[in-house]
């Protein structure tokens, strides 16, 4: 390395040139190679030693080489001795002297060998020596360790800065609205996270959302709506896919709940109609009619049940009127029968057989007329099949009555007694038939 001021080869590293004292700009100087450390402030800056250098170059007999370095001392160019301020001042004074004075004067003794030192070297000073191989190996080992540590630290830093793949996939599925997959990857990311608790809130939200979905699937709409509204308050970002999914599931749950309640109300109305609880059915239908949230199809179902209720009420009203008429008619027949029974009491008090025959024949005709009236009334209250069966029974009954009357007449001793026996049989037989028909009414 050359000095930028005097151009001489610098034998060692230092902050100042040993020949001219100029500041040397060097790189990579360490504590072992730095020989020249500092100078007093008054000696800093370049020193004009041109005259001194010229004198040393011209003198070839004192053992000075062409570059001004004493050849007699092999360590003269490498001795790290730093000139003092007095030595440098002496050099300056010498440089201003005439050449003859500088050569033979006080700059050096006549018998002393020429040297580049400004003063006698310090016996305590040691020449610069290169570091031993052991020191080099230690330095190399330290450097290698440092490089390996730096590389390892860099790799660790890069790896630590890489995003977690599970967390990335979890956020991706969350933004897509696939909350089942998002929960799966969030759970996987939590097992590898440095701070697992940081994912607890998100995982709990997704698990609660799954629970709400299960409630909806099981028809537990009340529980689902309550849980979803809690979730809605816990989600902080209204624009997030999870918040939107919660809103949609709330609407779905409320609609399903409304449909379920409507279906239950409809079944309740039908049950009331089957049990003829028309007042209860009417009250439930009135409540459904007042519900503005019903769909068109639901309103149609309510209207159809309303028509069924109206027809049922009309039928019940008609039936009640019919039953009332039947009861009134039945009461009328019963009253007539009571009156005929009173008239029949006279038969027992008849004075002669002819009077008894006349009263018995009159009683038979009255009971027979009443029987015809009762059959006519049955035709109005019985259906066609019931009346046809009853009419067939009536014909057989008439044959039995007439046959019995004839047999009773044959057993009598005379004609009047025979007629009386025949009418008595018919009268009693007809009376019994009237009481039986009265029970059918």
C-alpha positions in Angstrom: 0.0 0.0 0.0 1.4 3.4 -1.0 1.1 6.6 1.0 -1.1 9.1 -0.8 1.1 12.0 0.3 4.7 10.9 -0.3 4.1 7.9 -2.5 6.2 5.5 -0.4 5.4 1.9 0.3 3.8 1.6 3.7 5.4 -1.4 5.4 2.7 -1.7 8.1 -0.8 -0.6 8.7 -1.4 2.5 10.7 -3.2 5.8 10.8 -0.1 7.9 9.9 2.7 7.5 7.3 6.1 6.9 9.2 7.9 8.9 6.5 5.8 12.0 6.1 3.3 11.8 9.0 0.3 12.1 6.7 -3.0 10.5 7.7 -3.3 7.1 6.0 -6.8 5.9 5.0 -6.9 2.1 5.4 -9.6 -0.5 5.6 -9.8 -3.7 7.6 -7.4 -2.5 10.3 -7.8 -4.5 13.5 -6.2 -4.2 17.0 -3.4 -6.6 16.1 -2.3 -4.8 12.9 -2.8 -1.2 13.9 0.5 0.1 15.0 0.2 3.8 14.7 -2.6 4.9 16.8 -2.8 8.7 17.3 -0.8 11.9 17.4 -1.2 15.0 19.3 -3.4 17.6 17.7 -0.5 19.9 17.0 1.2 17.2 14.9 -1.8 16.2 12.8 -1.7 17.1 9.1 1.0 16.7 6.4 4.7 17.5 7.3 7.0 18.9 4.7 10.1 16.6 4.9 11.1 17.0 1.3 14.5 18.5 2.1 15.2 15.7 4.6 14.2 13.1 2.1 16.4 14.6 -0.6 19.4 14.6 1.8 18.9 10.9 2.5 18.6 10.1 -1.2 21.9 11.8 -2.1 23.9 10.2 0.7 24.8 6.7 -0.6 27.7 6.1 1.8 25.7 6.0 5.0 23.9 2.6 4.3 20.7 4.3 3.1 18.9 2.7 0.2 17.2 4.5 -2.6 13.9 4.5 -0.9 15.3 6.1 2.3 15.2 2.9 4.4 18.3 1.9 6.5 19.6 -1.4 5.3 21.7 -2.1 8.4 18.5 -2.7 10.6 16.1 -5.2 9.0 13.3 -4.0 11.2 13.8 -0.4 10.6 11.0 -0.2 8.0 8.6 -2.2 10.2 9.3 -0.9 13.7 6.0 0.5 14.9 7.7 3.4 16.8 5.7 6.6 16.6 7.7 9.8 16.5 7.1 12.2 19.3 6.3 15.9 18.8 9.9 16.9 19.7 11.3 14.5 17.1 9.0 15.9 14.4 10.0 19.5 15.4 13.6 18.6 15.1 13.0 17.1 11.7 11.3 20.4 10.7 14.2 22.4 11.9 16.7 20.2 10.1 14.7 20.4 6.9 15.1 24.2 7.0 18.9 24.0 7.4 21.4 24.1 4.5 22.1 20.9 2.9 25.7 20.6 4.3 24.5 21.3 7.8 21.7 18.7 7.4 24.0 16.1 6.2 26.8 16.6 8.8 25.0 18.4 11.5 23.0 17.3 14.5 20.5 15.3 12.6 22.6 12.2 13.4 26.0 11.4 14.9 28.9 11.0 12.5 29.5 7.4 13.6 25.9 6.3 13.8 24.4 4.4 10.9 21.9 6.2 8.9 18.3 5.2 9.7 14.7 6.2 8.9 13.9 6.7 12.6 13.5 10.2 13.8 14.9 9.1 17.2 16.5 6.0 18.6 14.1 3.1 18.8 12.6 2.3 22.1 14.1 -1.0 23.4 10.6 -2.0 24.7 9.1 -1.7 21.2 8.8 -5.1 19.4 8.6 -5.5 15.6 5.3 -6.4 13.9 4.8 -10.1 13.4 2.0 -11.9 11.6 -0.5 -13.8 13.7 0.4 -17.5 14.2 -1.4 -20.3 12.5 -3.2 -21.2 15.7 -4.7 -17.7 16.0 -5.7 -17.9 12.3 -7.5 -21.2 12.9 -9.3 -19.7 15.9 -10.3 -16.7 13.9 -11.5 -18.9 11.0 -13.5 -21.1 13.4 -15.1 -18.0 15.0 -15.9 -16.7 11.6 -17.4 -20.0 10.5 -19.5 -20.2 13.6 -20.8 -16.7 13.1 -21.6 -17.5 9.4 -23.4 -20.7 10.4 -25.3 -18.8 13.1 -26.3 -16.1 10.7 -27.4 -18.6 8.1 -29.4 -20.6 10.6 -30.9 -17.4 12.1 -31.8 -16.2 8.6 -33.5 -19.5 7.8 -35.4 -19.5 11.1 -36.5 -15.9 10.5 -37.7 -16.7 7.0 -39.5 -19.8 8.1 -41.1 -18.0 11.0 -42.3 -15.3 8.7 -44.0 -17.8 6.4 -47.8 -17.9 6.9 -49.4 -21.0 8.4 -50.9 -23.0 5.6 -53.8 -24.3 7.8 -54.6 -20.7 8.8 -54.5 -19.6 5.2 -56.9 -22.3 4.1 -59.2 -21.6 7.1 -59.5 -18.0 6.2 -60.0 -18.9 2.5 -62.9 -21.3 3.4 -64.3 -18.8 5.8 -64.5 -16.1 3.1 -66.2 -18.6 0.8 -68.8 -19.4 3.4 -67.8 -23.0 3.8 -67.8 -22.9 7.6 -67.4 -26.6 8.2 -64.1 -26.7 6.3 -63.0 -23.4 7.9 -63.6 -24.9 11.4 -61.6 -27.9 10.4 -58.5 -25.9 9.3 -58.8 -23.4 12.2 -58.7 -26.3 14.6 -55.6 -27.7 12.8 -54.0 -24.3 12.8 -54.6 -23.9 16.6 -52.6 -27.0 17.4 -49.5 -25.4 15.6 -50.1 -21.8 16.7 -47.6 -20.1 19.1 -50.6 -18.5 20.8 -53.5 -21.0 20.5 -55.9 -18.8 22.5 -55.9 -16.3 19.7 -58.1 -18.6 17.6 -60.5 -19.5 20.5 -63.0 -16.8 19.6 -63.3 -17.7 15.9 -63.5 -21.4 16.6 -66.2 -20.9 19.2 -68.2 -18.8 16.8 -68.1 -21.5 14.1 -68.9 -24.3 16.6 -72.0 -22.3 17.8 -73.1 -21.8 14.2 -72.9 -25.5 13.6 -75.0 -26.1 16.8 -77.6 -23.6 15.5 -77.8 -25.4 12.2 -78.3 -28.7 14.0 -81.2 -27.1 15.9 -82.8 -26.0 12.7 -82.4 -29.5 11.2 -84.1 -31.1 14.2 -87.0 -28.6 14.2 -85.8 -26.9 17.4 -86.5 -23.4 15.9 -86.9 -21.6 19.2 -83.5 -22.8 20.4 -81.9 -22.0 17.1 -83.2 -18.5 16.9 -82.0 -17.7 20.4 -78.5 -19.0 19.7 -78.3 -17.3 16.3 -79.2 -13.9 17.8 -76.5 -14.3 20.4 -74.0 -15.1 17.6 -75.2 -12.0 15.7 -74.2 -9.8 18.6 -70.8 -11.5 19.0 -69.7 -11.1 15.3 -68.0 -7.7 15.1 -67.9 -7.4 11.3 -71.4 -7.0 9.7 -69.9 -7.4 6.2 -68.3 -10.8 7.0 -69.7 -14.0 5.3 -70.4 -15.5 8.8 -72.6 -12.5 9.7 -74.6 -12.9 6.5 -75.0 -16.6 7.0 -76.3 -16.0 10.5 -78.9 -13.6 9.2 -80.0 -16.0 6.5 -80.3 -18.8 9.1 -82.3 -16.6 11.4 -84.8 -15.9 8.5 -84.9 -19.6 7.6 -85.5 -20.5 11.3 -88.3 -18.0 11.7 -89.9 -19.1 8.5 -89.7 -22.7 9.4 -91.0 -21.9 12.9 -93.9 -20.0 11.4 -94.7 -22.9 9.1 -94.5 -25.4 11.9 -96.7 -23.3 14.1 -99.2 -22.9 11.2 -99.2 -26.6 10.6 -99.9 -27.2 14.2 -102.7 -24.7 14.3 -104.3 -26.3 11.2 -104.2 -29.8 12.8 -105.8 -28.3 15.9 -108.6 -26.8 13.9 -109.2 -30.2 12.2 -109.3 -31.9 15.6 -111.9 -29.3 16.8 -114.0 -30.0 13.7 -113.9 -33.8 14.2 -114.9 -33.4 17.8 -117.7 -30.9 16.8 -116.0 -28.2 18.9 -117.1 -25.6 16.4 -116.6 -22.6 18.7 -113.0 -23.5 19.4 -112.3 -24.1 15.7 -113.9 -20.7 14.9 -111.7 -18.9 17.4 -108.5 -20.6 16.1 -109.4 -19.7 12.5 -110.1 -16.1 13.5 -106.6 -15.9 15.0 -105.0 -17.3 11.8 -107.0 -14.8 9.6 -105.5 -12.0 11.6 -101.9 -13.2 10.9 -100.4 -10.9 8.2 -97.4 -13.2 7.7 -99.3 -16.0 6.1 -98.4 -17.0 2.6 -101.0 -17.4 -0.2 -101.1 -21.1 0.2 -101.6 -20.8 4.0 -104.4 -18.4 3.6 -106.0 -20.8 1.1 -105.9 -23.6 3.7 -107.4 -21.3 6.3 -110.2 -20.4 3.9 -110.9 -24.1 3.1 -111.2 -24.9 6.8 -113.5 -21.9 7.3 -115.8 -23.4 4.6 -115.7 -26.8 6.4 -116.6 -25.1 9.6 -119.5 -23.2 8.1 -120.9 -26.4 6.5 -120.4 -28.3 9.8 -122.2 -25.6 11.7 -125.0 -25.5 9.2 -125.4 -29.3 9.4 -125.3 -29.2 13.1 -127.9 -26.5 13.1 -130.1 -28.5 10.8 -129.6 -31.6 12.8 -130.5 -29.8 15.9 -133.7 -28.5 14.3 -134.5 -32.0 13.0 -133.9 -33.5 16.4 -136.1 -30.8 18.0 -138.8 -31.6 15.5 -138.4 -35.3 16.2 -138.6 -34.8 19.8 -141.7 -32.7 19.4 -143.3 -35.3 17.2 -142.3 -38.1 19.5 -143.8 -36.2 22.3 -147.0 -35.8 20.3 -147.2 -39.5 19.6 -146.6 -40.2 23.2 -149.4 -37.9 24.2 -151.8 -39.5 21.7 -150.9 -42.9 23.1 -151.6 -41.7 26.6 -155.0 -40.4 25.5 -155.8 -43.8 23.8 -154.8 -45.6 27.0 -157.3 -43.5 28.9 -160.0 -44.3 26.4 -159.2 -48.0 26.7 -160.1 -47.9 30.3 -163.8 -47.7 29.3 -163.6 -51.1 27.7 -163.3 -52.7 31.1 -166.4 -50.9 32.4 -168.7 -51.9 29.4 -172.1 -53.1 30.5 -172.7 -55.6 27.7 -170.6 -57.8 25.3 -171.9 -55.6 22.4 -170.7 -52.4 24.1 -167.3 -54.1 24.8 -167.1 -55.1 21.2 -167.9 -51.6 20.0 -165.3 -50.0 22.3 -162.7 -52.6 21.4 -163.2 -52.1 17.7 -163.0 -48.3 18.1 -159.8 -48.5 20.2 -158.2 -50.8 17.5 -159.0 -48.3 14.7 -157.5 -45.5 16.8 -154.3 -47.4 17.5 -154.1 -48.5 13.9 -154.4 -44.9 12.7 -151.7 -43.8 15.1 -149.4 -46.6 13.8 -149.8 -45.4 10.2 -148.9 -41.9 11.3 -145.8 -43.2 13.1 -144.7 -45.1 10.0 -145.2 -41.9 7.9 -143.0 -40.0 10.3 -140.3 -42.7 10.2 -140.1 -42.3 6.5 -138.8 -38.7 7.1 -136.2 -39.5 9.7 -134.9 -42.8 8.4 -132.7 -43.2 5.3 -134.0 -45.2 2.4 -132.4 -48.5 3.5 -133.6 -48.2 7.0 -137.1 -47.4 6.0 -137.2 -50.2 3.4 -136.2 -52.7 6.1 -138.8 -51.3 8.5 -141.5 -51.5 5.8 -140.7 -55.2 5.1 -140.9 -55.9 8.8 -144.3 -54.1 8.9 -145.7 -56.4 6.2 -144.7 -59.5 8.1 -146.1 -58.0 11.3 -149.5 -57.3 9.7 -149.7 -61.0 8.5 -148.9 -62.2 12.0 -151.6 -59.9 13.5 -154.3 -60.9 11.1 -153.5 -64.6 11.5 -153.6 -64.3 15.2 -156.9 -62.5 15.2 -158.4 -65.2 13.0 -157.3 -68.0 15.3 -158.7 -66.1 18.3 -162.1 -65.8 16.5 -162.3 -69.5 15.8 -161.9 -70.4 19.4 -165.0 -68.4 20.4 -168.4 -70.1 20.9 -170.6 -67.5 19.0 -170.1 -64.9 16.4 -170.1 -61.9 18.8 -167.6 -63.4 21.0 -165.5 -64.3 18.0 -165.5 -60.8 16.7 -164.7 -59.5 20.2 -161.7 -61.9 20.4 -160.5 -60.8 17.0 -160.6 -57.1 17.7 -159.2 -57.5 21.1 -156.2 -59.4 19.6 -155.7 -56.7 16.8 -156.0 -53.9 19.3 -153.4 -55.2 21.7 -151.1 -56.2 18.9 -151.3 -52.8 17.3 -150.8 -51.0 20.6 -147.6 -53.0 21.2 -146.3 -52.1 17.7 -146.9 -48.4 18.4 -144.8 -48.5 21.6 -142.0 -50.2 19.7 -141.9 -47.6 16.9 -141.9 -44.8 19.6 -138.6 -46.2 20.8 -137.1 -45.8 17.3 -137.9 -42.1 17.1 
